[in-house]
Amino acid sequence: MTDFGFTLSCSSTLDLGKVDNDKFEELCRLEPGAGVCIGCGSCSAVCPSARLSGMSVRKVLLAVRRGRNVREMLQCCMLCGKCTIVCPRGINTRNLILSICKLYDD
Amino acid sequence: MNEIIVVIGGGIAGMEAVGTLLSLGHTPILIEAGPKLGGHVASWHKLFPDLSSAGELVSRLQEYMKGANIFLGTRVISLNRLADGYSLKLSNGMVINASAILLTTGFQLFDASRKEEYGYGVYDHVITNSDLEAWLAGRADARVPKNPEHIGFVHCVGSRDIKACNSQCSKVCCATAIKQAIEIKEKFPYARVYCFYMDLRLFGKKYEDFYVNAQRDYGIQFIRGRVSEVGETRDGALQIKAEDTLSGKPLKLRLDLLVLMSGIVRNDSIRELSLMAGLETDSDGFLRSVDNEYSVVESNRPGIFFAGACTGPKTVPETIAEARSAALSAHRYLQRTTIIR
């Protein structure tokens, strides 16, 4: 096998129309607040785990919207609830996180 | 009171001002260049945020200004300054000596075909906010497909855009996009609706509720990123490119319908009129008020007043409030000059 020359790397372009919306729609049924995130990032800014693990509720929710599997991203969540306290849109992030775990564990 | 106040422009600002002047005991004359009253609003479907009927507002105003002198399809040909007022020559041959003039000449929409990357007038399924509004109000439009699955809205087309020579925010398009997205989602419940925005500027009463409503109850997707280009696929659909800035990834999307939120720019057809009257233009291209805080309805010429979008983008309630304010200012101006004389 040759290990020289050029190869093509996969495009990182997101094809939004082909994103599988089922998981996100199911999530909206379990936690209606999922749809109203404005991506302000306050959840990630207060997260005690973020500094060490890169955990971000904002990123997790966006990744669900974009059809990616996010189960691993939540492993360092301690369910401390600080993100619920700061969310300006009043999203029940505790329920959101638990719902996401339920969705991806099935 | 037998002094004449001429109101130029028969949109909602002019209509409200005429109605208010009538109720103050004046005999205003309304001059409208077009064939009917109501201006832009007359061809709209519904108003945000309560989704009340635009047509009903126009009929209410028509009722309010009953008994006024109206000249439709008439333009001001020349305007001369007199010692105590203005002499206007109209296209119908009439000459009016007015003690005060109220300009309610409104705005025009940015010509979306100037943003060539969006392909308005080139591709089959690209329309503007005003096209969609007319379609929602019942006008047939072959560009709107029978059963679209993916519908996109582009915010800030010709607004906040130095390259388009309009660096200002048009103020109403964010709320309009949300309104139209909700309305089109109601027409096509199975379609996915996307709004591409730079910033969402939802400043007004209940606009934020309207936004939450669109997200939660209608599932409209808001994507932060400006559409960079639009192309047409072989089967006649549209392919757009943008950046999903929240995830930092390039994004492409196939659309069946693209709606461009054209911004509000100054009304070019009043250039001559403002030159004849000696009115100044502000740095944003709109007519210049004495100041932009306290005396927004007053011009640099004595006896000439402004109301509505001729001084910049405004919402419907702002326009109505300003029309009343300008009518009252004209009324007080006439009282003052009468006493001096």
Chai-1 contact restraints between the chains, C-beta under 6 A:
chainA,res_idxA,chainB,res_idxB,connection_type,confidence,min_distance_angstrom,max_distance_angstrom,comment,restraint_id
A,S12,B,K249,contact,1.0,0.0,6.0,A-B,restraint_1
A,T13,B,P250,contact,1.0,0.0,6.0,A-B,restraint_2
A,T13,B,K252,contact,1.0,0.0,6.0,A-B,restraint_3
A,L14,B,D244,contact,1.0,0.0,6.0,A-B,restraint_4
A,L14,B,K249,contact,1.0,0.0,6.0,A-B,restraint_5
A,L14,B,L251,contact,1.0,0.0,6.0,A-B,restraint_6
A,D15,B,K252,contact,1.0,0.0,6.0,A-B,restraint_7
A,L16,B,L251,contact,1.0,0.0,6.0,A-B,restraint_8
A,L16,B,L253,contact,1.0,0.0,6.0,A-B,restraint_9
A,G17,B,H150,contact,1.0,0.0,6.0,A-B,restraint_10
A,G17,B,L253,contact,1.0,0.0,6.0,A-B,restraint_11
A,G17,B,R254,contact,1.0,0.0,6.0,A-B,restraint_12
A,G35,B,Q215,contact,1.0,0.0,6.0,A-B,restraint_13
A,G35,B,R216,contact,1.0,0.0,6.0,A-B,restraint_14
A,V36,B,V212,contact,1.0,0.0,6.0,A-B,restraint_15
A,V36,B,Q215,contact,1.0,0.0,6.0,A-B,restraint_16
A,V36,B,R216,contact,1.0,0.0,6.0,A-B,restraint_17
A,G39,B,L246,contact,1.0,0.0,6.0,A-B,restraint_18
A,L62,B,L246,contact,1.0,0.0,6.0,A-B,restraint_19
A,L62,B,S247,contact,1.0,0.0,6.0,A-B,restraint_20
